[in-house]
């Protein structure tokens, strides 16, 4: 229905996209030879271009493993991810001057990431939401709308984990691949673009000095245009689906919740996100005090996860068919992703630092977005934020400069172009484009795994890109660019 009929080889399309990404890194490398001297204090040297290969290999195997060698992949994907991560780690540790610092930083980011995602996964698994009505276009639209709103308060991971199981249950017998894909588009990604709690890049911007309510004031209109387009298209597609043969007898239309006490654990996790020295001056940092790659925040999340699982309502766990396989897959694959993408991120950082004057609004939007689709969108956000602030003669390390940048400083290069437009483009692109692939955001992989466990028809990595991301998301992102960033 949403396929590209004239595309004979989607595999070729995907591989060409990967090749383009690889050669783009090559251009970044070639374009930024002066970055070595420019960033000599923080980075002794740029990594060799070929060190991007482990990341490309991992991306290829994630895309092709479930299709062509699924038995090998299902058994050995943890070993593959760790082996590729170790290849990069060993090279950095032995041959890159700043290698141990880069590895330590990546490990800290990974632990923070998996602590948040894992704790939300465990806590939400103990909350069983039962909807006593069959799936229908209107009901599904209500769930997706509710999900996009609450994702701004409990994060896209929290909203995804709370709603995916009831969403799958009520659509049993009528579930199509697009049901899962649009859930990922709306609830797991774009919905959470209105607050710093919604998505990690926005929270990092908040830690750097972007005012909390700046996001909703600037991103709301692009968010509304994109969400309205997705919900409209979803409703049209869902209206064409035949009703399930299995009907709920005398549905009450009511909603019941089992495991309510886990909402308290959920609140603790969300509040603990703000336990950071950048938010609370003087708050103790275990990294600085003891040199460990985690903080009090991560310890709280671990403790909450254990308490929530040990004290979980067994009926809720059974009703959700809770198991650790989805978070296990995320944990292993993303340790590989976090480590292997270090060279690519350093090349991007060097390019942004040395080519700040050339970073037009259009280039900022598309480069931030496309790279956020295959790399971690949080460091991509920071790298391009630093580059864009350099264009305005501002420093990302200064809170006052970040606030001035968010307020709308005039560029010494493009006097009529206010800086808040650049921050708006970076914010929108880093969050929205996270929906382009399963790699773009952690909930994407978890939703895919949970849906597959119910024996639903789930698009593989390549189908997700060529059947849905390209024909559905890309036109909407082009529209957003034309309306808001085509200056």
N, C-alpha and C positions, 0 to 999 in steps of 0.2 A: 504493500500500500504506500509505504514511504521509501521505496527502493529507487535506486538510480537505474532505470531500465536500460539505458544505453551504456552502462559501465560493464564491460565484459570481465574485467578482472579487478575486483575490489582489493585483492591482495596486492596487486601491482600499485594501486593508488596508495595504499598504506605504506608499502615499502619505499615508494618515492617520497612520501612525506617524511619518513625516517631519514632517508638519505639527505633530503633538504635540510633537516634539522642538524645532521652531522656536518654538512658543508657550511651551514650557517655558523656553527661553532668555529669552523676553520676560518671563515671571514672575520669573525670577531677576533680570533687569534692574530690574524694577519693585520687587522686594522688597528690593533692596540699594542704595537711593539713598545711604545713609550710607557706603557702601564707598569712595566717592571721597575723603572726608575721612579715613577710617580707614586707607587705604593710600596716603596722599598722597606719602610718601617714595619708595615703589617704583613707584607707578602714579599719574600725574598725573590721569588720568580714565578712566572706563570707555569702551570703544568703543561706538559707536552700534549699536543692535540690528540694523539692516539690514545691518551688516557680516558678520553670520552667513550672509547669503544666498549668497556664493560657496561656502561649505562645503556648504550644502544643494543648490546646483546641481550641484556635483561629485559628491555622493552620488547624486543623481538620475540623472546621466549614467552613472555607473558601473553603476547598476542597470538602466537602460533601453537604453544604447548597444548592447550585444551582442544585444539582442532586436529593436529597431526600426530601427536604422541602423548595423548592424555594420560595413559597409564604411567609412563615415565614421569610426566609432569606432576601428577597427583602424589606420587611417592617421593619425588626428589626435589620439588621446588624449594624447600627450605635449604637444602644443600647447595643448590645453584645460586640462590640469593646470597647466602653467606660466603660462598667461594668467590663470587664476583666482588662482594664488598671487601673481602680480605685482600684481593688483588690490588684494589685501589689503596686500601689502608697500608699495606706493606710498602708500596711504592712511595706514598706520602711520608711514611715514617722513616724511610731510609734515604730518599733522594730529594725531598722537598724541604727547604730550610724551615718554612713555617708549618710543615706537615703535621707535627704533633698538635699544634694549636688548632689547625683546621679540623683535625679528627676529633679533638676534644669538644670543639664547638658543635660539630655535627652530632656527636653522641649526646650532648646535653639537649639539643633540639629534638632528637629522636625520643629520648626518655620523657621529655615534657609532652611530646605528641602522643606516645603510646599510653602514658599515664592518663591523659584526658580521654582519649578515645576508648581505652579499655575500661576505665571506671564508668563512663556513660553507658557502655555496652552491657556491663554486668548489672548495674543498677536498673536500667530500663528493662533488662530481661526478667526482672522480678515484678514487673508491672504488667498485668494482663488486662487489656482493654477489649471488651466484648461489645459488639454493635449488633443489636437484634433487628437487622434488616438486610435484605439482599443487596449486593452491589448493583449500582445503577449509575448512569451518567451524572445525575444530580448528587447522589450520595458521594461518589468519588470526587466530584468537584468540591464538595464541602470539606472532605478530608484533606485534599491537597491545599485548599485555601487556609484551613486551620493549621496545617503543617508549615506553610510558608510564613505564617505569622509567628507561631511559637518558636520557630528556628532562630528568631532574633533574640529570644529570651533564654533558651536552653541550648543554643548552638545547633548547627545542622546535624551533627552526630546524634545529639539527644533527641531531637524531633524525629529523625529517621528511625532510630531504634524503638521509639515509643509507638510509632504509627504503622510501620511496615507490616507487622504481623496481622493486626486487625484488617488492614487494607487488603492483604492477600487472602485472608479467610472469607471476607464477605464477597469477594470476586471469584471464589472457587467455582469452576465450571465455565466461566466466561473470561478468564484471565488471558490476556494477550501480551506479547512482548512489549508493546508500547506502553501498557499500564506500568510496568516496572521502570522503563526508561524515563517516562515523564515524571514519575515519583522522584527519580534521581535528579532530573533536571530542576524540579521545582522545590522539593523539600530538602534534598541533600546538598543543594548548591545555591541557586540564585535566590531562593527565599530568604536566606540569612544574610543578605547584603545591607541591611538597614542599621545594624548596631555593631559595635566592636565585639560583642559576645557572639554574634552570628557566625563569623568565620575567622580563622587564625590570622590572615594578613591584616584585617581591620583591627584586630586586637593588638598586633605589633605596632601598627600606626598609632593607636591610643597610647601605648607604652612610650612611644617616641615623643608624644606631645600633641597629637591630633585631638581636638576636643571631642568628648564622647558623643554629643548630639550633632556634631558636624556631619557625620555620615548620613543620617536620615535626611538632613536638610538639603544635601547635595545629590545624593544617590537615589532619592525617592522617585523622581520622574523617569530615569532610565529603568529602574526596577519595575515601576508600574507598567511601562510600555512592554517590557519583556515578559513579565508575568501574565499580563492580559493576553498577549499573543499566544503564549504557551497554554494557558487555561482554555482559551477559545478553540485552539486546534485540538487539544485533548478532548474537549466536550464533543466536537464534531466526530472525531474518530470513535469515541466511546459510544456515541449514539448509534453507530453502525453495527455494534457488537450484539449478537443474539443473546437473549436472556438465558440464564442457566437453567438446565432441566431440573436441578435440585432446588426446590423452593423452601423457604422457611415458613413453617405452618404458623399462621396468625402472628406475624411479626409485630412486636410492640413498638418498634422504632426506638427503643430505649438504649442507653449506653451504661454499662456497668464496668466498674474498675476493681480489680483484685490486686492486693499488694500495695495499698495506698501509702503505707509507711515509707516506701521507697522514694516517694516524692520528697521527703525530708532529706534523704541521702542525696538526691538529685540537687536540691538547693545548696547543700554543703559543697558539692563539687563545683557548682557555678560560682559560688562566693569565693572558693579557694583560688579560682583563676586570678583573682585580683591581689593575692598575697605575693606581691612582687615589690622589690625596692623601688622600681620605677613608678609604682602607683602609690605606695606607702613609704615615704621617706624614713630611713632608719630601720626598715624591716630587715631582720637578719637574713643573710644569704649564706647558705651552707657551702655554695661553690667558692665564695671568697674566704670563708672562715676555715674550711677544711679541705677544699680542693676536690670535692666529690662532684660528679656530673648530674646532680639532682638537688632539689631544694625542699623546703618544708611543704610547699604546695604538692609536690609529687608524693611525699610521704602521706599526706592527708588523703590524697586520692587512692593510694594503695590501701590504707586503713579502711576507708569507706567501702572500697570494693570487697574486701574480705568480710567486713561486717554485714554488708548487704547480701552477699551470697550465702553466708552461713545462716543468716536469719531470714532468708527469703521465704515467701509463701510458696509452699511446694505446689499448690494448685496453679499458681501463676507461672512457675517455671515449667510445669508439665504442659499447661495450655499454650505456652509460647514455644514448646519443644526446644527449650534452651539448651545449647551446648556451646563449647568454646571454639568450634571450627572456624567461624567467620573471623574472630579476632586473632586466631592463630595465623590464618592466611595473611591478614593485614600486618601482623607483627613481623613475620619473616620477610614478606615481599618489601615492606617499607624500610627495614634495616638495610636491605640491598639497595633500595632507591636512594635513601638518605646518604649512603656512603658513596655510591657510584656517581651521583650527580654533583659531587663536590667540584671536580674539574670544570664541568659545564658552567656551574654557578660562578666560579672564579673568572672564567672567560667573559661571562656576561657582566660581572662586576667591573672588570677592567675596561670593557667597552663603554659601559655607562659612565665611568669616571673620566675617561679620556675623550669622549665624544659628547659631552653634555650639551654643547652648543648646537649639535646636529639633531638632538632629540626633539623633533617636532611633536605636536600634540597627536597627530595621526600615528607617527612612528611609536610613540610611547604606548598608545592604546593597543596597537596590533602586536608589538613585540612583547609587552607585558602579558597580553592575553594568550597568544599562541604558545609562549614558553610556560605559562601557568598550566596549560592543558597537559603537559607531559613532565614538568618539573614540579617540585613543591612550590605552591604559589606564595607561601610566606616569605622565603628569602628572595624570590623573584620580585615581589612587591617592594621589599626593602632596597634591593639593588637599583631598581628604576626610580624609586623615590629619591635615593641619594643622587642619582644622575640628574634627575629633573631639578632638584634643589640646587645642584651645582650650576645649572643653567641660569639660575636667579641669584647666584653669588651667596647662597645660604648653605649652612652646614647641618646635616642630619643629626649630628651629635649634640646640637644645641636645641633644647626644648623651646626656647623663645623663637628661634629660627623656624622650627617646625610649625609653631602656632602662627607666625607671620606668613609662612607659605600657605597654610590652610585658610588664612583670612583673605588672601588674594593680593599678593605683592605683584608689582609691575616688573616685567622682565626687562633687563638692560638691553636685551637683544631684540625681543619682540615687544615693544612698549605697549601695544594694545592687547597683549595676551596675558591675562591674570593667572597667577600661579595656582589658584584653587581649581582651575580647569584641568591642570596637569594631575593634581592629586585626585580629582574626581575620575579622570580617565584611568589612572593606575588602580584605584579602588574598584571601579566597575569591572575592569578587565581581569584583574586577579581573581575575583570571586566568580564572575559569570563564566569565564572560560574554563573554570575547574570542572564544569559539566561536560567538557568535550570528550574526555576519555575516562575510563575506569581509574586511571592513575591520578586524575586531577584533584581528587579529594578523597580522604579516607572512607567516608560513608559509602562512596560509590561501590567499592569492593565488597563491603559488608552487606549491602543490599543485594548485590549480585549473588553472594554466597547464600544468604538466607532464602532468597527466592528459589535458588537452585535446589536447596534441601527440601522444598515443598514440591519438587518435581515440576515446577513451572517452566515454561519455555523462556529461557533467558538468552538474550543475544550474546554471542561471544564478543571478544574484544574488537575484532575487525568489523563485524556486523553493527555493533554499537556506533562505530565511527561513520561508516559509509551509508548505513540505512537511516540513522537518526541524527547524529551530531551535525554532519555536513548539510543535509537537506532541511533540517528543522532549526538548529541553533544558529548556523552561520548566517542565513538571511536576516534573522533577528538582530544579530550582533552588527551586521552591516547597517541595518536600519538605525540602531542606537548610535553608531558612529556618524551616520549622515545627519541625525537630528541634533546631536550634542557635541561632537568632537571634530566635525569636518570644517575646520577653520583654516 
